[in-house]
């Protein structure tokens, strides 16, 4: 299991016990501020522990939810527009208006790790919103999935999400012509 600094100090009941556990190799420093009781840990779990307030979106969410079979080469995440920019090369960060960032999130387990991810309805709106930034074949594959699984979508939920979205008319037009 992974712990941040405060959690590991609490678990060890103080800094002295923590320091002793590190020396006796009962606790391992994985990277700055991340500790574990095991030496080998899942890198995905480390990423999620390190970045607590993220929501997986776009290519990551499309893959994790089974909409696309293309394994993403980065972690695609959404944060509120006031969040600090992540500087890691393996992260593509989308800044989302504060009133929309948590709209349509759900808990999900990926590789045994609990994460926050956009649901399929919200992801459809994100997909259309960023359609021009995606490779055409990739976009078409995802849209085809939505067409093939239209009965599984909560259309009312899509419409409720859409009312607060920027580019509402553009997205609504694409929904009519390409999905519904």
JOCOR-V725758 format. One record per residue. N is the residue number from 0. RES is the residue in three letters. SS is DSSP state (H for helix, E for strand, L for the rest). PHI is phi in whole degrees, 0 to 359 (999 if undefined). PSI is psi in whole degrees, 0 to 359 (NA if undefined). Layout:
((N;RES;SS;PHI;PSI) (N;RES;SS;PHI;PSI))
This chain:
((0;UNK;L;999;148) (1;UNK;E;261;149) (2;UNK;E;221;146) (3;UNK;E;274;178) (4;UNK;H;302;311) (5;UNK;H;298;319) (6;UNK;H;294;319) (7;UNK;H;289;324) (8;UNK;H;296;318) (9;UNK;H;295;317) (10;UNK;H;299;318) (11;UNK;H;278;354) (12;UNK;L;62;45) (13;UNK;L;125;161) (14;UNK;H;294;320) (15;UNK;H;298;314) (16;UNK;H;295;322) (17;UNK;H;299;312) (18;UNK;H;300;318) (19;UNK;H;296;319) (20;UNK;H;295;323) (21;UNK;H;297;312) (22;UNK;H;297;325) (23;UNK;L;272;3) (24;UNK;L;60;36) (25;UNK;L;267;337) (26;UNK;L;234;139) (27;UNK;E;238;135) (28;UNK;E;277;119) (29;UNK;E;274;311) (30;UNK;E;200;179) (31;UNK;L;306;119) (32;UNK;L;81;1) (33;UNK;E;236;127) (34;UNK;E;229;159) (35;UNK;E;213;158) (36;UNK;L;273;354) (37;UNK;L;241;148) (38;UNK;L;286;318) (39;UNK;L;260;127) (40;UNK;L;228;160) (41;UNK;L;288;121) (42;UNK;H;300;328) (43;UNK;H;296;318) (44;UNK;H;296;322) (45;UNK;H;297;314) (46;UNK;H;302;314) (47;UNK;H;294;320) (48;UNK;H;295;320) (49;UNK;H;292;326) (50;UNK;L;242;84) (51;UNK;L;287;330) (52;UNK;L;256;34) (53;UNK;L;256;159) (54;UNK;E;233;128) (55;UNK;E;283;136) (56;UNK;L;217;181) (57;UNK;H;43;231) (58;UNK;H;304;321) (59;UNK;H;296;308) (60;UNK;H;295;320) (61;UNK;H;300;320) (62;UNK;H;286;311) (63;UNK;H;299;324) (64;UNK;L;274;0) (65;UNK;L;81;15) (66;UNK;L;280;326) (67;UNK;L;234;149) (68;UNK;L;259;5) (69;UNK;L;275;118) (70;UNK;L;288;123) (71;UNK;L;292;147) (72;UNK;L;269;0) (73;UNK;L;217;171) (74;UNK;E;268;120) (75;UNK;E;261;116) (76;UNK;E;231;155) (77;UNK;E;245;139) (78;UNK;E;222;166) (79;UNK;E;291;159) (80;UNK;L;294;343) (81;UNK;L;265;1) (82;UNK;L;290;157) (83;UNK;L;292;141) (84;UNK;L;285;130) (85;UNK;L;281;135) (86;UNK;L;259;359) (87;UNK;L;293;142) (88;UNK;L;289;338) (89;UNK;L;267;19) (90;UNK;E;234;131) (91;UNK;E;245;115) (92;UNK;E;255;131) (93;UNK;E;252;127) (94;UNK;E;267;126) (95;UNK;E;241;142) (96;UNK;L;308;139) (97;UNK;L;305;324) (98;UNK;L;285;348) (99;UNK;L;249;345) (100;UNK;L;301;321) (101;UNK;L;265;0) (102;UNK;L;294;120) (103;UNK;L;81;23) (104;UNK;E;273;156) (105;UNK;E;212;158) (106;UNK;E;278;144) (107;UNK;E;209;148) (108;UNK;E;249;123) (109;UNK;E;231;126) (110;UNK;L;53;37) (111;UNK;L;76;9) (112;UNK;E;246;129) (113;UNK;E;282;127) (114;UNK;E;227;168) (115;UNK;E;259;137) (116;UNK;E;213;153) (117;UNK;E;286;143) (118;UNK;L;287;172) (119;UNK;H;297;325) (120;UNK;H;293;313) (121;UNK;H;294;321) (122;UNK;H;297;325) (123;UNK;H;300;317) (124;UNK;H;293;321) (125;UNK;H;296;318) (126;UNK;H;302;314) (127;UNK;H;290;318) (128;UNK;H;303;320) (129;UNK;L;256;20) (130;UNK;H;308;320) (131;UNK;H;285;350) (132;UNK;H;261;0) (133;UNK;L;253;151) (134;UNK;L;300;140) (135;UNK;H;304;314) (136;UNK;H;297;322) (137;UNK;H;295;313) (138;UNK;H;301;314) (139;UNK;H;297;321) (140;UNK;H;300;314) (141;UNK;H;293;317) (142;UNK;H;297;321) (143;UNK;H;298;321) (144;UNK;H;302;312) (145;UNK;H;297;320) (146;UNK;H;299;316) (147;UNK;H;290;338) (148;UNK;L;242;28) (149;UNK;H;302;327) (150;UNK;H;292;339) (151;UNK;H;273;349) (152;UNK;L;275;145) (153;UNK;L;267;95) (154;UNK;H;298;323) (155;UNK;H;298;321) (156;UNK;H;295;317) (157;UNK;H;302;314) (158;UNK;H;295;321) (159;UNK;H;295;318) (160;UNK;H;296;320) (161;UNK;H;297;327) (162;UNK;L;299;335) (163;UNK;L;262;356) (164;UNK;L;279;142) (165;UNK;L;290;158) (166;UNK;L;62;31) (167;UNK;H;305;314) (168;UNK;H;293;319) (169;UNK;H;300;312) (170;UNK;H;294;318) (171;UNK;H;298;320) (172;UNK;H;296;317) (173;UNK;H;295;319) (174;UNK;H;303;314) (175;UNK;H;296;317) (176;UNK;H;274;333) (177;UNK;H;247;341) (178;UNK;H;242;302) (179;UNK;L;277;NA))
